[in-house]
Amino acid sequence: EEAGVPSEWIQNDSSNTVDTPDTVFSDHTHDPLTITTAKPDGSCLKRSFYYSCDLQVPHEWTPTPVDGEVSEFRLYSMQELDEELRFGNSLRPAMRAVLLDFM
């Protein structure tokens, strides 16, 4: 939703897959990532569910921030993702889990 993905690329049908010449959407929401987090002192225990899906888009398409929740999108190489996951500190723990699921 934050990237301005055209709605026609994603639809709710019985197969849960959209396959057009340039896009492929696979819905994996039946298997969410579940992460339990807390503040360092142990308070505010919270369970979060993250629903991940795959969306193959046309090579020339660029995501655009549209709702103010994110300021930019960046394309990482697999090596950059690996290094960020192992040694970086710019991602929240929950986003690390989503990236691991992606990889």
N, C-alpha and C positions, 0 to 999 in steps of 0.2 A: 504494500500500500504506500510506503514512503517513496518508492522509486518511480511512480507514475507509469506502472505497467498497464498497457491497454487491457481493458476488461475482457475483450474478445479473446485474449490469449488464455484466459482462465475461465472455465465454466464448470458448473456442477451437473454432471451427467452420470449415468449409471456406471460408466467405465472408469471415471475419475482420471481420465487421460485426455489431453487435447493434443492432437498431432496435425499441425498445418505445415506447409512447405518450409517455413523458417523457425517455427517454435514448437517446443515440446514441453508440456506441463505434466508432472507426475505428483499426485497428492499422496503424501505419506502421513496424514494427520491421525491415522488410526494408531500410530506408534510414536507418541510425543516423547521428547526428552524431559525428564523430571529432575529438577535440581532443588535441593534444600539448602538455604543460606541463612546466615545469622550475622548480627553485628559482632565485632571482635570480643565483646564482653558476654556473648551468648544470648543476648536479648534479641527480640524481633525475629524469632524463628519463622521462616516463610518458605512454603513450597511453591515453586513456579513450574509451569508447564510450557514448553517451547515446541511449537509445531513447525516442522521443517518440510519444505517441498523443493523439488527440483524444477527449475524453469530454464530451458535452453532457449536463448533468444537469438535473433538475427545478429550477425557479427557487427553490423554498423549501428545497432541500437545502443544508446547511452542512457543509463538511469539518471533521473533528474529529481532532486529533492522537491517534493510538492506540498508537504503538510507541516513543515517546520520542526519535525521530530529529529531529523538528521541534517547536518550541514553539507555533507558531501559524500560521494561514493568513490571508492578507489579500487582499481583492479590490481590484485596481488598475484604474483606468480606462486606456484606451489612451494618453491624454495622460501619465498618471503613469508608465506603462511606458516611453514614449518618453523622458521626461525622465530617468528612472533609467538607461536605456541610454546616453544621451548624456553626462550630467553626474554621475550618482550614483556612490556607492562602496560601497553596501550589498550588492551581489551579487558572487558569485565569477565569474571569467571564463567558466567553463563554463556557468553559469546564464544568462549574457548570450546565449550561443549558442542555448540552448534557447528563450529568449524571442524572439529574432530568428526562429527557425524557426516559432514560434507566430504571430507577427505577419504 
